Amino acid sequence: MTDALLFTPHTLGEIPLTNRVVMAPMTRNRASAEGLPLPIMETYYRQRASAGLIISEMTQIAPDALGYMKTPGIHSDEQVREWRKITDAVHAEGGHIVMQIAHTGRISHPDLIGGKTPVAPSALQPLGKTWTPTGQKPYVMPRALEVPEIQEIVAQFAHAAAQAKTAGFDGIEIHAANGYLLDQFLRSGSNVREDAYGGTVAKRTRLLTEVITATVAVWGPGRVGVRLSPLNPFNSMHDAAPATTFPEIARILSRYPLAYL
């Protein structure tokens, strides 16, 4: 891509961009302990509004979707009010911003989520440690989700999508990468279920397609994207056959008119 093309306008789905520079999502741990965006975040995003598109840091869809200290949420009305200050600041500079919404699944710790056991598609413990209010601790054995709980998570993604819209974002990115919950369902190394959400690639993709359907109902297809990471081993992730798994996932997702993948 030439410099001349890089700095020309573009439309991504239904999102108009002043140039083709996209800022990737980067977790900064600058929110309050309650998951509220703080003024330093408004400054941070305003300073970067000259990018054609900003993808926000990973933002949790529910209190127990949290995986890291001092990361922001989008599940409460107070969080929406604080995020609105950020989107207004980006728009005032002529920029566009979408929110990356996520559930971290097993990449969490009871000390971060009110003593609850982290959830996952299957009870498989990841390697590594995470920071808690009392120091760094190893990840614990997660609890496998029941089907009704999976449906509740779909509803949480839909609610987060609606909250992001109220907060003034230009769209959303569904985080299905980097070893977090949706990625945990996609890959065979973390999903050994034998029900409608595990086994074949199509079944392992079911939760993601349900989340897409629920969030597109809020935003329309032109303002919803999905982030994938087929080969990333981060957070103890692997798949038995990524060269066939992810092309099949891409074929499944191609049935959905997404803004970007």
ABEGO torsion letter per residue (X at the ends): XBAAAAABBBBBEABBBABABBBBBBBAGABBAAGBBBAAAAAAAAAAAABABBBBBBBBABAAABABBGBBBAABAAAAAAAAAAAAAAAAAGBBBBBBBBBAEABBBAAAAGGBBBBBABBBBBBEBBBBAAEBBBBBBBBBBBAAAAAAAAAAAAAAAAAAAAAGBAEBBBBABGGBAAAAAABAAABABABAABGBAAAAAAAAAAAAAAAAAAAEAAABBBBBBAABABGGBBBABAAAAAAAAAAAAAABBBABX
